[in-house]
Amino acid sequence: MVARAYTVAFEGVDAHQVEVQCALTPGLPAFSIVGLPDKAVSEARDRVRSALAAMAIALPSKRITINLSPADLPKEGSHFDLPIAVALLAALGIIPEDASESTVSLGELSLDGSLVGVTGALPAAMSAAEDDRTLLCPAASSPEAAWVAATQVIGAATLADVVRHYSGQSPLQPSEPGEVHAPQSSLDLRDVKGQERAKRALEIAAAGRHHLFMVGAPGSGKSMLAARLPTILPPLSPAEALETSMIHSIAGLLDQGGISRSRPFREPHHTASMAAIVGGGRRASPGEISLAHNGVLFMDEMPEFSRAVLETLRQPIETGQVMIARANAHVTYPCKFMLIAAANPCRCGHMFDPSQACARVPDCGQDYLGRLSGPLLDRLDLRIEVPPVAYRDLDLPADGDTSQTVAARVAQARERQIHRFGEDSTIRANADIHGQQLEEIATLDAEGRQLLSQVAERFGLSARGYHRVLRVARTIADLDSCDTIRRPHLAEAISFRLSTAPDS
């Protein structure tokens, strides 16, 4: 007799079904696990043996073989403990076999039989729903898994609870979804004194999900502006919240199973490695660009990042996904993020202040910003200079639109885009449109086409830059509630495209 239980193996955000087979055969007593397990899975036999001993369940004097099928799929992580224990309990006749076969389980076992929360409960619940099975997981992981309403989620605190549940002695109640975390921030765009052009660029970037590059002296307000960008972004839609939460579930970042409707804001340090930014490591974990999916990736002091990291961003910016290649697998993560980059005009930052500038002006600025390649800068839709704020302006009372007012305009522009593309479309913002669709929604009159042609010829716009100007102009028109792109919309989009680093 072979008892079966089911679990999942993660490959990126995809959860592949794994059948856990348990066979008790005559022979010398042994406990072996086969099916390409890693070190954590191989050590499960000791944790399972100790957990069963804590329940006063003795293993028979037989050869116990656990097979993880398909055998050629790598099995990584401690979440295989619970399905191995469930398959073994079914083989011993302690729990019904039909119960183990109708359940997808995952969880780590402590030596005393208690269940420890694991990452990836949300994608596992999605996989269980596709196979029409119940999900069994630790109580600590059940709130996030319960967000998948298409399947029943059972959360257990100990292995003994699992036995009592399936034997009918004390059935466990289905778990309830975790809380929706409401965004709490005291930041407001009105706190930024001056910098009206930068605020306008921030609003356009938020409305169309455009990438933004800010260059300015230290203390001019670049980081302050970027930190207030989440306050004007619309909340995540239910589909976007699920996409983002699945990535955060794999990374173990969901707080007590709660899902947030606010957009992610990630700000990695410039010393971060390639694996930390793009993804990778031993288990091909998601990087910062994937953790910022449907949100914002803020790269302060962008020239200080390693050149290899910066150049790797070029493809994810275009495609909205990143592939992590390994010898035995290719893992793909979504990474449709809004890049906000900031930089000083030179290393010391005082290039245009004669009293503080170094003796290498202007070569120092060209060398510093020259670390950013042309192809990478060409992918940034908006480029602005952030000048220092005059001291007299700092003493003035807060003025200008609040984050709530700007957010209302941004939400209205996003609604126009959703209505234009359709609720079921994979395109959700103007930054995502390409090809024929861009020509259909960003048509110019004769006057506008002549203006754009003159600018493209005079300043040498690339084909990518030409199309990005059209996308930005379409967003400005949406903010103005216009169905057509007019000359002022196009002129403003061009002005943001031609605002480059001071040394250029």
C-alpha positions as CSV (number, residue, x, y, z in Angstrom):
1,M,0.0,0.0,0.0
2,V,1.1,3.5,-0.9
3,A,-0.4,6.5,0.9
4,R,-0.5,9.8,-0.8
5,A,-0.6,13.4,0.2
6,Y,-0.1,16.6,-1.8
7,T,1.9,19.8,-1.5
8,V,3.5,22.3,-3.7
9,A,7.0,23.3,-4.9
10,F,7.6,26.9,-5.7
11,E,9.2,28.2,-8.8
12,G,9.0,32.0,-8.6
13,V,5.3,32.8,-7.8
14,D,4.2,29.6,-9.5
15,A,3.3,26.7,-7.2
16,H,3.7,23.3,-8.9
17,Q,1.8,20.3,-7.4
18,V,3.9,17.7,-5.8
19,E,2.6,14.2,-4.8
20,V,4.0,12.9,-1.6
21,Q,4.0,9.1,-1.7
22,C,4.7,7.0,1.5
23,A,5.4,3.3,1.3
24,L,6.0,0.9,4.3
25,T,7.9,-2.2,3.2
26,P,9.5,-5.1,5.0
27,G,13.3,-4.7,5.6
28,L,15.7,-3.1,7.9
29,P,14.2,-0.1,9.7
30,A,15.0,3.1,7.7
31,F,13.5,6.4,6.8
32,S,14.5,7.8,3.4
33,I,13.3,10.7,1.3
34,V,13.8,10.6,-2.5
35,G,12.7,12.9,-5.3
36,L,15.4,15.5,-5.6
37,P,15.1,17.0,-2.0
38,D,17.4,19.7,-0.8
39,K,19.1,19.7,2.6
40,A,16.0,21.2,4.5
41,V,13.7,18.5,3.0
42,S,16.1,15.7,3.7
43,E,16.2,16.8,7.4
44,A,12.4,16.5,7.6
45,R,12.7,12.9,8.6
46,D,14.2,13.8,11.9
47,R,11.6,16.5,12.6
48,V,8.8,14.2,11.6
49,R,10.1,11.4,13.8
50,S,10.5,13.6,16.8
51,A,7.0,15.2,16.3
52,L,5.4,11.8,16.1
53,A,7.3,10.7,19.2
54,A,5.9,13.8,21.1
55,M,2.4,12.4,20.2
56,A,3.4,9.0,21.5
57,I,3.2,7.5,18.0
58,A,6.0,5.0,17.4
59,L,7.3,4.3,13.9
60,P,7.0,0.6,12.8
61,S,10.1,-1.5,12.4
62,K,9.9,-1.3,8.6
63,R,11.5,0.6,5.8
64,I,9.8,3.9,5.3
65,T,10.2,5.5,1.8
66,I,8.9,8.9,1.0
67,N,8.9,9.8,-2.7
68,L,8.3,13.4,-3.9
69,S,6.8,13.2,-7.4
70,P,7.7,14.5,-10.0
71,A,11.1,13.3,-9.1
72,D,12.9,15.7,-11.5
73,L,11.5,18.8,-10.0
74,P,13.8,20.4,-7.3
75,K,12.2,20.4,-3.8
76,E,13.3,23.2,-1.5
77,G,12.2,24.5,1.8
78,S,10.9,23.3,5.2
79,H,7.3,23.4,4.2
80,F,7.5,19.7,3.1
81,D,7.5,18.6,6.8
82,L,3.7,18.6,7.2
83,P,2.8,16.8,3.9
84,I,5.4,14.1,4.7
85,A,3.9,13.7,8.2
86,V,0.3,13.6,6.7
87,A,1.3,10.9,4.2
88,L,3.0,8.9,6.9
89,L,0.0,9.1,9.2
90,A,-2.2,7.9,6.4
91,A,0.1,5.0,5.7
92,L,-0.1,4.1,9.4
93,G,-3.9,4.2,9.3
94,I,-4.1,7.0,11.8
95,I,-5.9,9.4,9.5
96,P,-8.1,8.4,6.5
97,E,-6.4,8.1,3.2
98,D,-9.1,10.0,1.3
99,A,-8.6,12.9,3.7
100,S,-4.9,13.1,2.9
101,E,-5.5,12.8,-0.8
102,S,-8.1,15.6,-0.9
103,T,-5.8,18.1,0.9
104,V,-2.8,20.2,-0.1
105,S,-0.7,20.8,2.9
106,L,2.5,22.7,3.8
107,G,4.1,23.6,7.0
108,E,7.3,23.2,9.1
109,L,7.3,20.9,12.2
110,S,9.0,21.7,15.5
111,L,10.4,18.8,17.5
112,D,7.4,19.0,19.9
113,G,4.9,18.7,17.1
114,S,3.9,22.3,16.8
115,L,3.5,23.9,13.4
116,V,5.6,26.8,12.3
117,G,4.5,29.4,9.7
118,V,6.1,29.2,6.3
119,T,6.3,31.4,3.3
120,G,4.2,30.9,0.1
121,A,0.8,30.1,1.7
122,L,-1.0,32.4,-0.7
123,P,0.4,30.9,-4.0
124,A,-0.2,27.4,-2.4
125,A,-3.9,28.3,-1.8
126,M,-4.2,29.4,-5.5
127,S,-2.8,26.0,-6.5
128,A,-5.1,24.1,-4.2
129,A,-8.1,26.0,-5.6
130,E,-7.1,25.0,-9.2
131,D,-7.0,21.3,-8.1
132,D,-10.3,21.6,-6.0
133,R,-8.5,20.6,-2.8
134,T,-8.5,21.9,0.7
135,L,-5.4,23.7,2.0
136,L,-3.9,22.6,5.3
137,C,-1.3,24.9,6.8
138,P,0.0,26.3,10.1
139,A,-2.3,28.6,11.9
140,A,0.2,31.4,11.5
141,S,0.1,31.1,7.7
142,S,-3.7,30.6,7.4
143,P,-4.9,34.2,7.4
144,E,-3.0,35.1,4.2
145,A,-4.0,31.8,2.5
146,A,-7.7,32.4,3.4
147,W,-7.7,35.4,1.0
148,V,-8.2,32.9,-1.8
149,A,-12.0,32.4,-1.4
150,A,-12.1,29.6,-4.0
151,T,-10.7,27.0,-1.6
152,Q,-11.2,26.1,2.1
153,V,-8.2,26.8,4.3
154,I,-7.6,24.9,7.6
155,G,-5.1,26.3,10.0
156,A,-3.6,24.0,12.7
157,A,-1.4,24.9,15.6
158,T,0.1,21.4,16.1
159,L,0.3,18.0,14.4
160,A,-2.0,16.6,17.0
161,D,-4.7,19.1,15.9
162,V,-4.3,17.7,12.4
163,V,-4.9,14.2,13.6
164,R,-7.9,15.2,15.7
165,H,-9.3,17.1,12.8
166,Y,-9.1,14.3,10.3
167,S,-10.2,11.6,12.8
168,G,-13.3,13.6,13.6
169,Q,-12.5,14.1,17.3
170,S,-12.2,17.8,17.1
171,P,-12.7,19.3,13.6
172,L,-11.0,22.6,12.9
173,Q,-13.0,25.6,11.6
174,P,-12.0,27.2,8.3
175,S,-9.7,30.1,8.6
176,E,-10.7,33.7,8.1
177,P,-8.7,36.2,5.9
178,G,-6.3,38.6,7.6
179,E,-7.0,42.2,7.9
180,V,-6.7,44.8,5.1
181,H,-4.0,47.1,6.3
182,A,-5.0,50.8,5.8
183,P,-2.2,53.1,4.8
184,Q,-1.1,55.3,7.6
185,S,1.1,58.2,6.7
186,S,1.6,61.7,8.0
187,L,3.5,62.8,4.8
188,D,1.9,65.3,2.6
189,L,3.0,66.8,-0.8
190,R,2.2,70.2,0.6
191,D,5.1,69.9,3.0
192,V,7.5,70.4,0.1
193,K,8.3,74.2,-0.2
194,G,8.6,75.4,-3.7
195,Q,9.6,72.9,-6.4
196,E,6.3,73.4,-8.3
197,R,7.8,71.9,-11.5
198,A,9.0,68.8,-9.6
199,K,5.5,68.4,-8.1
200,R,4.0,68.6,-11.5
201,A,6.3,65.9,-12.8
202,L,5.5,63.8,-9.8
203,E,1.8,64.1,-10.6
204,I,2.3,63.2,-14.2
205,A,4.4,60.2,-13.3
206,A,1.8,58.9,-10.8
207,A,-1.1,59.4,-13.3
208,G,0.6,57.4,-16.1
209,R,3.0,55.2,-14.2
210,H,6.0,56.9,-15.9
211,H,9.6,56.7,-14.8
212,L,11.1,59.8,-13.4
213,F,14.7,61.0,-13.1
214,M,15.5,63.9,-10.7
215,V,18.9,65.7,-10.7
216,G,19.6,68.4,-8.0
217,A,22.0,69.6,-5.3
218,P,22.0,67.9,-1.9
219,G,19.1,69.1,0.2
220,S,17.0,70.3,-2.7
221,G,14.1,67.9,-1.8
222,K,14.6,64.9,-4.1
223,S,14.1,62.3,-1.4
224,M,11.4,64.3,0.2
225,L,9.4,64.4,-3.1
226,A,9.9,60.7,-3.7
227,A,8.8,59.8,-0.2
228,R,5.5,61.6,-0.8
229,L,4.8,59.8,-4.1
230,P,2.8,57.0,-2.4
231,T,0.4,59.5,-0.9
232,I,-0.9,60.5,-4.4
233,L,-1.0,57.1,-6.0
234,P,-4.4,55.3,-6.2
235,P,-4.9,52.2,-4.1
236,L,-4.2,48.8,-5.5
237,S,-7.1,47.1,-7.3
238,P,-8.1,43.7,-5.9
239,A,-6.3,42.0,-8.8
240,E,-3.2,44.1,-8.3
241,A,-3.3,43.5,-4.5
242,L,-3.4,39.7,-5.1
243,E,-0.5,39.9,-7.6
244,T,1.7,41.9,-5.2
245,S,0.8,39.9,-2.1
246,M,1.8,36.6,-3.9
247,I,5.3,38.0,-4.4
248,H,5.4,39.3,-0.8
249,S,4.2,35.9,0.4
250,I,7.1,34.1,-1.3
251,A,9.4,36.6,0.3
252,G,7.8,36.2,3.7
253,L,6.8,39.9,4.0
254,L,3.1,39.6,4.7
255,D,2.4,40.9,8.2
256,Q,0.2,38.4,10.1
257,G,-1.5,37.4,6.9
258,G,-2.8,40.9,6.2
259,I,-3.0,42.3,2.7
260,S,-2.3,46.0,2.0
261,R,-4.1,48.0,-0.6
262,S,-1.4,50.6,-0.7
263,R,1.2,50.4,-3.3
264,P,4.7,49.1,-2.4
265,F,7.5,51.6,-2.0
266,R,11.0,50.1,-2.0
267,E,14.1,52.1,-1.6
268,P,17.2,49.9,-1.7
269,H,20.6,51.2,-0.7
270,H,23.2,51.8,-3.4
271,T,25.4,49.1,-1.9
272,A,22.8,46.4,-2.7
273,S,24.0,43.4,-4.7
274,M,22.7,42.2,-8.0
275,A,20.7,39.4,-6.4
276,A,19.1,41.9,-3.9
277,I,17.9,44.2,-6.7
278,V,17.1,41.9,-9.5
279,G,16.5,38.6,-7.6
280,G,18.4,35.4,-7.2
281,G,20.4,33.7,-4.4
282,R,20.3,30.1,-3.5
283,R,16.5,29.8,-3.8
284,A,16.1,32.4,-6.6
285,S,14.2,34.8,-4.3
286,P,12.4,37.9,-5.7
287,G,14.5,41.1,-5.7
288,E,13.6,44.7,-5.0
289,I,12.3,45.3,-8.5
290,S,9.7,42.4,-8.0
291,L,8.9,43.5,-4.5
292,A,8.1,46.9,-6.0
293,H,5.6,45.3,-8.5
294,N,2.6,47.6,-9.0
295,G,4.4,50.2,-6.8
296,V,7.5,52.4,-6.7
297,L,11.2,51.6,-6.8
298,F,13.1,54.6,-5.5
299,M,16.9,54.6,-6.3
300,D,18.5,57.4,-4.4
301,E,22.0,58.4,-5.6
302,M,21.5,56.3,-8.7
303,P,25.1,56.7,-10.1
304,E,26.4,55.1,-6.9
305,F,24.8,51.8,-7.8
306,S,27.1,49.3,-9.6
307,R,27.0,49.5,-13.3
308,A,26.0,45.8,-13.7
309,V,23.0,46.4,-11.5
310,L,21.9,49.5,-13.5
311,E,22.3,47.9,-16.8
312,T,20.3,44.9,-15.7
313,L,17.3,47.2,-15.1
314,R,17.0,47.9,-18.8
315,Q,15.1,44.8,-19.8
316,P,12.7,44.7,-16.8
317,I,11.8,48.3,-17.4
318,E,10.7,47.4,-20.9
319,T,9.1,44.0,-20.4
320,G,7.7,44.3,-16.8
321,Q,9.2,40.9,-15.8
322,V,12.5,39.5,-14.9
323,M,13.9,36.0,-15.6
324,I,16.4,34.5,-13.1
325,A,18.3,31.8,-15.0
326,R,19.7,28.8,-13.1
327,A,21.3,25.6,-14.3
328,N,18.2,23.6,-13.5
329,A,15.4,26.1,-13.8
330,H,14.4,29.5,-15.1
331,V,12.3,31.5,-12.6
332,T,10.2,34.5,-13.8
333,Y,8.9,37.2,-11.5
334,P,6.7,40.1,-12.5
335,C,8.2,43.5,-11.9
336,K,6.0,46.2,-13.4
337,F,7.2,49.1,-11.2
338,M,7.5,52.9,-11.4
339,L,11.2,53.9,-11.2
340,I,12.0,57.1,-9.4
341,A,15.7,57.9,-9.7
342,A,17.6,60.7,-8.0
343,A,21.2,61.9,-8.4
344,N,23.4,64.8,-7.5
345,P,24.9,66.8,-10.4
346,C,28.4,65.7,-9.4
347,R,30.1,63.8,-6.6
348,C,30.2,66.7,-4.2
349,G,26.8,68.0,-5.3
350,H,27.8,71.7,-5.5
351,M,28.6,71.9,-9.2
352,F,26.7,75.2,-9.7
353,D,27.7,76.8,-6.4
354,P,31.0,78.6,-7.0
355,S,31.7,79.0,-3.3
356,Q,31.5,75.2,-2.7
357,A,32.3,73.6,-6.1
358,C,35.5,71.7,-6.5
359,A,38.3,72.5,-9.0
360,R,37.2,69.8,-11.5
361,V,34.0,71.6,-12.6
362,P,32.5,70.8,-15.1
363,D,34.4,67.5,-15.7
364,C,33.3,66.2,-12.4
365,G,29.7,66.4,-13.4
366,Q,30.3,64.7,-16.7
367,D,32.2,61.9,-15.1
368,Y,29.7,61.4,-12.3
369,L,26.5,61.3,-14.3
370,G,28.3,59.5,-17.1
371,R,28.0,56.4,-15.0
372,L,24.4,56.2,-16.3
373,S,24.4,54.8,-19.8
374,G,22.4,56.4,-22.6
375,P,20.2,53.4,-23.2
376,L,19.1,53.4,-19.5
377,L,18.4,57.2,-19.5
378,D,16.5,56.8,-22.7
379,R,14.0,54.6,-20.8
380,L,13.2,57.3,-18.2
381,D,10.1,59.2,-19.4
382,L,10.5,62.3,-17.3
383,R,13.7,64.2,-16.5
384,I,13.8,67.2,-14.2
385,E,16.2,69.4,-12.5
386,V,15.5,70.1,-8.8
387,P,17.2,73.4,-7.9
388,P,18.0,74.4,-4.3
389,V,15.1,76.1,-2.4
390,A,15.8,79.7,-1.4
391,Y,16.1,80.3,2.3
392,R,13.3,82.9,2.3
393,D,10.9,80.3,0.8
394,L,11.5,77.9,3.7
395,D,10.0,80.4,6.1
396,L,6.8,80.8,4.1
397,P,3.7,78.9,5.2
398,A,2.8,75.7,3.5
399,D,1.1,76.4,0.2
400,G,-0.1,74.5,-2.9
401,D,-2.2,71.4,-3.3
402,T,-2.4,68.8,-0.7
403,S,-1.7,65.1,-1.4
404,Q,-5.4,64.4,-1.2
405,T,-6.2,67.0,-3.9
406,V,-3.4,65.7,-6.2
407,A,-4.5,62.1,-5.6
408,A,-8.0,62.9,-6.7
409,R,-6.7,64.2,-10.0
410,V,-4.4,61.2,-10.4
411,A,-7.3,58.8,-9.7
412,Q,-9.5,60.5,-12.3
413,A,-6.7,60.2,-14.9
414,R,-6.2,56.5,-14.0
415,E,-10.0,55.9,-14.4
416,R,-9.9,57.4,-17.9
417,Q,-7.1,55.0,-18.8
418,I,-8.9,52.0,-17.3
419,H,-12.1,52.9,-19.2
420,R,-10.0,53.4,-22.4
421,F,-8.2,50.0,-22.2
422,G,-11.0,48.0,-20.6
423,E,-11.4,46.4,-17.2
424,D,-10.0,43.1,-18.3
425,S,-7.0,44.4,-20.2
426,T,-3.5,43.7,-19.0
427,I,-2.7,47.4,-19.8
428,R,-3.5,49.5,-16.9
429,A,-1.6,52.8,-17.5
430,N,-0.4,54.8,-20.4
431,A,3.2,53.7,-19.8
432,D,2.3,50.2,-20.9
433,I,0.9,51.0,-24.4
434,H,2.9,50.0,-27.4
435,G,2.7,49.8,-31.2
436,Q,-0.6,50.2,-33.0
437,Q,-2.5,50.9,-29.8
438,L,-0.2,53.9,-29.1
439,E,-0.9,55.3,-32.5
440,E,-4.7,55.0,-32.0
441,I,-4.9,56.8,-28.6
442,A,-2.1,59.3,-29.1
443,T,-2.9,60.8,-32.5
444,L,-1.6,64.3,-33.2
445,D,-3.0,67.0,-35.4
446,A,-0.8,68.5,-38.1
447,E,0.5,71.2,-35.9
448,G,1.4,68.8,-33.1
449,R,3.1,66.4,-35.5
450,Q,5.1,69.2,-37.0
451,L,6.3,70.3,-33.5
452,L,7.3,66.8,-32.5
453,S,9.1,66.2,-35.8
454,Q,11.1,69.4,-35.4
455,V,12.1,68.5,-31.8
456,A,13.0,64.9,-32.8
457,E,15.3,66.1,-35.6
458,R,16.9,69.0,-33.7
459,F,17.6,67.1,-30.4
460,G,18.1,63.6,-31.9
461,L,15.3,61.8,-30.2
462,S,15.5,58.0,-30.5
463,A,12.4,56.0,-31.6
464,R,11.9,55.0,-28.0
465,G,12.1,58.6,-26.8
466,Y,9.7,59.7,-29.6
467,H,7.1,57.2,-28.3
468,R,7.7,58.0,-24.7
469,V,6.9,61.7,-25.4
470,L,3.6,60.6,-26.9
471,R,2.8,58.5,-23.8
472,V,3.5,61.4,-21.5
473,A,1.5,63.7,-23.6
474,R,-1.4,61.3,-23.5
475,T,-1.2,61.3,-19.7
476,I,-1.1,65.1,-19.5
477,A,-4.2,65.2,-21.7
478,D,-5.9,62.7,-19.3
479,L,-5.1,64.9,-16.4
480,D,-6.7,67.7,-18.4
481,S,-9.7,65.5,-19.1
482,C,-9.1,65.9,-22.9
483,D,-9.8,63.1,-25.4
484,T,-7.3,64.5,-27.9
485,I,-3.6,65.6,-27.4
486,R,-3.3,69.3,-27.9
487,R,-0.2,71.4,-28.6
488,P,0.2,72.5,-24.9
489,H,0.1,68.9,-23.7
490,L,2.7,67.9,-26.3
491,A,4.9,70.9,-25.5
492,E,4.9,70.1,-21.8
493,A,5.8,66.5,-22.4
494,I,8.7,67.6,-24.6
495,S,9.9,70.0,-22.0
496,F,10.1,67.1,-19.5
497,R,12.0,65.0,-22.0
498,L,14.6,67.6,-22.8
499,S,15.2,68.5,-19.2
500,T,18.4,66.5,-18.7
501,A,21.3,66.5,-16.3
502,P,23.0,69.9,-15.9
503,D,26.3,68.7,-17.4
504,S,24.6,67.8,-20.7
